[in-house]
C-alpha cells in the first residue's frame, strides 16, 4: 500500500507592468490545517525581480 501525504503550499507569482511573469516562488509549506506565510519573503522576492504586481496562490495536494 502506498502512503500519501496531504500538504498545503503557498506560492507567489511576480509580474511586470505588461503582466509578463518575471518570477515565482514557493513561499511556504504547511499541514492540513494551515500554512504560515511570511510577508517579508513575498515582498523581498518582488523587489529582487523588479515586480510591479503580485499574485498569490494557495495549493492543496
C-alpha positions as CSV (number, residue, x, y, z in Angstrom):
1,X,0.0,0.0,0.0
2,X,1.3,3.4,-0.9
3,X,1.5,6.1,1.7
4,X,0.3,9.6,0.7
5,X,0.6,13.0,2.2
6,X,-1.7,16.0,2.1
7,X,0.1,19.3,2.3
8,X,-0.7,22.9,1.7
9,X,1.6,25.2,-0.2
10,X,1.6,28.9,-0.7
11,X,3.1,30.4,-3.9
12,X,3.7,33.9,-5.2
13,X,3.8,35.0,-8.8
14,X,5.5,38.2,-9.8
15,X,4.6,40.3,-12.9
16,X,6.0,43.4,-14.6
17,X,3.8,46.3,-15.9
18,X,3.0,44.4,-19.1
19,X,1.7,41.4,-16.9
20,X,4.6,39.2,-18.1
21,X,5.6,36.7,-15.4
22,X,9.1,37.8,-14.1
23,X,9.3,35.2,-11.4
24,X,7.6,32.8,-9.0
25,X,8.5,31.4,-5.6
26,X,7.1,28.8,-3.2
27,X,6.7,30.8,0.0
28,X,5.8,28.1,2.5
29,X,4.5,24.6,3.1
30,X,2.0,23.6,5.7
31,X,-0.1,20.8,7.0
32,X,-3.8,20.0,6.9
33,X,-4.9,23.0,9.0
34,X,-2.9,25.8,7.5
35,X,0.3,27.3,6.3
36,X,2.3,30.1,7.9
37,X,3.2,32.9,5.4
38,X,6.0,35.4,6.0
39,X,5.2,38.6,4.1
40,X,8.9,39.6,4.1
41,X,9.6,36.7,1.8
42,X,6.9,37.8,-0.6
43,X,8.0,41.4,-0.7
44,X,11.7,40.8,-0.8
45,X,11.3,38.4,-3.8
46,X,9.2,41.0,-5.5
47,X,11.9,43.6,-5.1
48,X,14.6,41.3,-6.3
49,X,12.8,40.6,-9.6
50,X,11.5,44.2,-10.0
51,X,7.9,43.1,-10.0
52,X,5.1,45.7,-10.1
53,X,2.3,43.2,-9.4
54,X,2.0,40.1,-7.2
55,X,-0.5,37.3,-7.3
56,X,-0.6,34.7,-4.6
57,X,-2.0,31.1,-4.7
58,X,-2.8,28.5,-2.1
59,X,-2.5,24.9,-3.3
60,X,-3.6,21.7,-1.5
61,X,-2.1,18.5,-2.8
